[in-house]
Structure formats: C-alpha cells, structure tokens
C-alpha cells in the first residue's frame, strides 16, 4: 500500500470510528484495507489528540442525555408520524417496531399494524427457518472476511464453481443483503471509443503471454517493482517477481524459469519500456524464436489482459496491506498467485478459475 493512499486526517477518522465501537473488520472492508494495516496505524497514531477526542465524547454524552429527557414525551408523536405512511424502514423492521409497540405500550395488534403500515398477516407470519440459510450466511461471512473487496458476483461464483454449492443466486443475494455486505459502487468516468480495437483471444496455452510492471511502496516508503506474467489463453498467473530493481537480465531469468516450468510461448505481449526494448531481451527472444509483440505507445488497452490482471492484484491485496520487507511481500504474492489460479473465479472465463478453464477446454 502506498503511503499517500490515506491522509493523516483519514487515518485519525478511521481510528476514531474504531474507538466508537465500529468493528475493525467492518472498517477494513469499508475502506479496503487489512486488519494488520489498521493495528499498525493504531500502534503508531494511537494517543494523538487524545484531549480533543475526550472532550468530544463528553459533548456526545451530554447531547445523549438531553435527547433522553424528551424521549417519553415524543414517543406518541413519533408513532403517529410513522402511521401517516412515511416509509423509512424495511418491512421486516416495521414488523419488529409494531411488535415492540404491542409489548411496551399495550396497544392492539391492529392498531400497531395500522401505525407502522404492516398487514396483520405479515405481523403473524412465522418464517420457516432453513438450515441451509445458516450455511450460506456462514460462507458469505467467511468469504467477505478474507476477501474484503469481493462483491456479490465473485462470492456467488466462488460458492457455485469452486466449492460446488448449487444455491439459487436470488436466495444467496437475499441473504447477502440481509447481512449488509453490499459494497458501495464507485463509478469511474471512461472515455468512449467509437471503434475499439478487439484483442485477439488465443486458442491454446503458450500461444501468447503478457507481461507488465507495477510499482508500489513498502511500509518505510521505499519503492518496489513487480513483474507480472500471465498466459492470455486462460488468464493464468505465471509469475509475480518482486524487487527494488528488475532490469532486463532479471526479466530474462524469470522467463527462462517459466519456460522450463510451462513450456515456450509463441509470442509475448509487452509495452515499450526500456527493459523490453533493450538488446538483452531482444537478443534472447531472437535466440528462443519468441516474437515480442510491442503495443503502440500510449495505448495500454492493447495489452488489456495484463492491465486487467494488474488491477486485480492492486485491488485484491497489494493496496490493502502494509509490507515491511521484500520477503514478506514475495511470500504473500506467491500464496495469492496460487489462490488466483485455483480458487478465484474469473469473470472473463464465465466465472471459472484459470485451472478449471483448462480442464473444461481439454
């Protein structure tokens, strides 16, 4: 995670929410970071502006006492206001409010239902609980707890294609919403291209690989680079190489290791970086009879497969964690690479993982 991603005021705001009682897991999911990052912040920034925070809590307690003084006098007016048809809560919540009014105020069921716009049949309905609902809820909480940036689509595909459950998507989505796991959608402005250039889809493995660099920082601010290599056919992550510097000789060594492991590709798609256009990689590719397909300058969409993969790397783990060393980062990258290939559903592969896609095509 880059040090500039969160400002000091944002960090203090997150710590304040945690002190107010908000669960750490909920905060981390909302802001897209890991639990370890939160505790590192708390150990570093905890105690700053303590007097101001104490004074604020005193003011909040005083405000709470003042509101409580008028609670009983306003209760009847609030119930009448709710009965006027103002729909501000879900039916399940209105039903609960009607039941509370019957128990606490001794009003009739028909009167409570009329106030809170709930039919008497809905009030008396007792749902038939299904044990599978608890299983679905447990799995959803486990998935979103470990994969904080996954939305409903990835969660459902993981249950369907990776774990083999045959739950109906509407049922899973209903439980997903009841657990309040919905993530806020952040739309981005995109330029419309009148004639987008289609990217050719390979028909077999090792027909074309894609590689690209990423940049990030360690927790102490030192810059690092990541070399990502994937197979365009099934989007399989072949390598994630991490170091402070990755010259052309290091790129060649990584590709040679991949060739011994996966076989030789026919072509490799890359941008026009100095590591790719230098003599070291060019001469090595000529000796190996491998075609280097360079994209046009300023058109990263021509290398869309690896660019989309880079976004997944950044969104799923690189932008969430604070790493103290290269060894820690490389170890996590290796573990995530296996998870990506074997357990993470891929939308471009109809919701299957890269390894499942290979099995389906053979």
N, C-alpha and C positions, 0 to 999 in steps of 0.2 A: 504494500500500500504506500502511495506517495505521501510525504509529509504535508503537502499542500492540499490534500483532499478535504480535510476538516480544519476549520479555523479554531483558534483558541476559544472563542465565544461559543461555537457549536459544541466543542468538547465539554465545556462547562455546563451547557444546557443539557447534554445527554447525561452527565453525572448528576445533575440536579433532578432529572426525571427518575433516575435510579434511586436516589435518596428519598424521593416522594413515594416510592412503593411500586413503581413500574418494574415488572420482571425484566431481568437482564436479557433473557432470551428474546423477549418481545422487542426490546430496544434494538438489539443486534439485528433482528430480522427487518425491522423498520428502516434502519439506516444502512443495511448491507455491510455488516462487519462481523467479526468473530468475537466470541466471548473473551478469548485471550487478549484481543486488542482493547476491549473495554477495561479489563483488570489492569492492564499496563497503564492505561490512561489514569485510572483511579489511584494507582500507586504513585504516579508522577504528579498529578494535578490535585489530588485529594487534599483538602485543608485550605486551598486558596480561596480568599474572600469568604472566610467562614463567618465573620461577624455580620456581613450583609445577608448571608443565607439564613443565619439565626434570626435576624430582625424580620426577614420576610416570613419565616414560619410563625413568628409571634403575631404578625399582622393577619396572616391567614387564619390562625386560631381565633383571634378576636372577631374577624369577619364571620367565621362559622358560628360563634356564639350569638352574634347579633341576628343572623338568619334564623337560628333555632328559636329565638324569642317569639317570632311571628308564625312559626310553623303550624301550631294548632289553630290559630285564627284564620289562616289562609287555606287550610286543608279543604274545607267545604267549598270555597270559591274555586279552588283548583279542580275538584271533582266535577263541579258543574261546567267548568270551562272545557274539560275533556269530553263531557257529554254532548257538547254542541257540535260534534262532528269533525273536530280538528284531528286529523290523522298524523300523529307524530311518532308512533311506535309500531312495531310489527304486531300481527295478530296474536302471536304467542305471548308477547309481552303484555298486550292489552288484557288477555285472558288472565295472566298472572296478577295484574293490577286489580281486576274485578274480584278474583278470589281473595286477595288481601283486603279489599274493602268489605267483603262479606264477613270475613273473620274479625277484622279490627273494629268496624263501625256497626256491625249487626244490621246491615241493610239487606233487603231481599235480593235473591239471585236475579230476578227480572229487572229490578231497579239498577243493580250493578252492571248487568249486561247492557242496559239502555245507556247508561252513562259512558261506558267505555266502548260502545259500538261493537259488541260481541254477541253473536247469536247464542241462545240458550243451548242449542245442540252442540255448538263448539265449546261452550263452557263445561258441559257434562262429558264431553268426549274423553276417553282414556286411551292413549296410543298403545298399540301392541308392540312392545319393545322387541327388537330382533338382536340376537347376539352378534350377527354379522355387522350391525352398525357400530358396535363397540370395536370390532376388529378393524373396520375401515377407519374409524376415528383414531385408533391407536397407530395405525400405519401412517396416516396423514401427519400426525404429530411427530412421529419419528423421522419422516422424510423431511418435513419443513424444519425440524430441529437441526438436521445435519446439512441440508441444502437450503440455505436461507433465501436464496434468490430464485428458487423454483416456483413457478406459478401452478395453476391447476392442471394445465396441459401436460407438463412434464411429470407431475405427480401421478396423474391418471395413467399415462403411458408407462411409467415405471411399474405401477401395480399390474397393468394389463400384460405388457410384453416381457418384462424382466422377472417379476415374481409369479406370473401366471394366474392371477386372480381374474375372474370373469364378471366382476361387478359392473352394473349398468352405470354409464357415465353420469346420468342425471341423478342417480342416487348418491354417487360419490360426490358430485358437485354440491348437492344439498347439504351433506354433512360437512363438506369443506367450508361452505358459507356459515353454517351454524357454529363452527369453531372459530369464525372470524379470521380465517387465514388469507382472505383476499388481499392481494397486493395492489397498491396504487399504481395505475398506469401512467407512465411518463412519456407522452408522445413527443417525438422529435420532428423538427422541420426537415423535409427532404426535398431536394431538387428533382423535379420531374424531367426525365429524359424522353424525348419524343421517340427515338429509335435506340433502345438499349441493345447492346451487343450481347447476344447469347453466349454463355460459356459452355463449351463442349463437355459432355459427360462421358468419361472413359467407360469402356465396355468390359474391362478386366483389371485385375490387380497389376500394379507395377507398370501400367501404361503411362501414367503421368503422376509425378509427385509435385507438391507445392511447398515452398519454404519461405520464411519471413522472420524478421527480428522484431522483438518487443523490448521496451525499456521500462524500468521501474527503479525503486529505491529500497535499500534496507532500512531498518529502524533508525540507524545512525545517520541516514542521509546519503550514504554512498550509492552511486548509480550502478546499476547492473543491467545486463542484457540477457535476453532469452532467445534461443534459436528454436523455432518450431518447424517441424517437418510432418506432413500428412500425406496419405495416399488419397488422391482425388476420387477414386472409384468408390470406396466405402467410408470415406472421411476418417479412416483410422489414424490415430495419433502415433507416429513412428518414433519421434524423439522430441524431448524438451531439454535442451542443453543450456545450462546456466553458468555465467561467469561475469567478471568485471569487464573483460575484453574477449571478443570472439572474432579473431582475424580469419582470413581465408583459409589458412592452414588448418585451423580448428574446424571449420566447416567441412573441409575435405575429409578430415579424420572421422567426423561424425557420419558423413555419407558412406565412407568405406565400411564402417561398423554396421550400418543399416543394410548395405548390400550383402554382407556376409550373413546377416540375420534374415532378411526378407527377400533377397534377390535384387537383380539390377533393374532399374526403371528404364523405360524407353526415353523419357523426357522429364525434365524438372522445370517447373514454372517459378519464376522469381522476379523481383523488381530490379532496378538499376543501381543498387547500392554498390559501393566500392569493393566489398568483399566478393560480390558476384561477378563483377565486370573485370576484375583483375586477372593477371596472367596465371596465377596459381590455380584458380578454379577452372578457368577456360582451358588450360592445357590438360588438366586432369580429366575434364569431361570429354575432351577430344580423344584421349587415350582410352577411355572407357566406352567410347561410342555412345555417349549420352548427349541428347540435344538439350541445350539450355534455352528455354522459351522466355525471353525478356518481355515484360509488359511495356506499354507506352508510358513515358514519363507523365506523371500527374493523373494517371488513371488506375487507381488501386482496385476499381471494380473488375478489372481484367484478371485480377488474382483473388477473386471473391471467395473461393473455398478457404484459403488460409486466413483471409481477413475476417471471415465469419468465425473461424476457429479461434482467432486471437481474441475476439470479443467474448467468446465463451470462457476462455482462460481468464481474462480480466474480470468478468462478471461473476464467475463461479467461485474463484478462490484467490487470485492474485490481488484483487482490490479489497479483499476482506481481512487479510492477515498482515501482521507486522512480523517480519522475519529478521532475526538478529545476525544470521550468518548465511553464507552460500550453502553450506552443508545442510542446514535446516530447510532452506528453500528448495534445494535439489531433491532432498528426500520427500518433501511434500509433493513436489511436481511429479516424481516417479509414481507415488501412490495414486495421485489423481489421474495420471495417464492411464493406469490400469482400470480405474473406475470408469473413465470416459469410454474406453474401448469395450468394456464388458457389461456395464450396468446403466450407463446414462442414455436414455432414449434420445434419438436424433430426429428432429423434425424433417430433415431433408431425406431421411431413409424411412419415411412413413411410420415414425415412432419406434423403430427398432434400433438396437445398438449396432456399432460397426461390425462386431463379431457375429451378431445374429444375421446381419445383411449378407455376410459372406456365406453363411450356412444356407440361407434361402436361395442364393444365386447358384450354388453348386448342386 
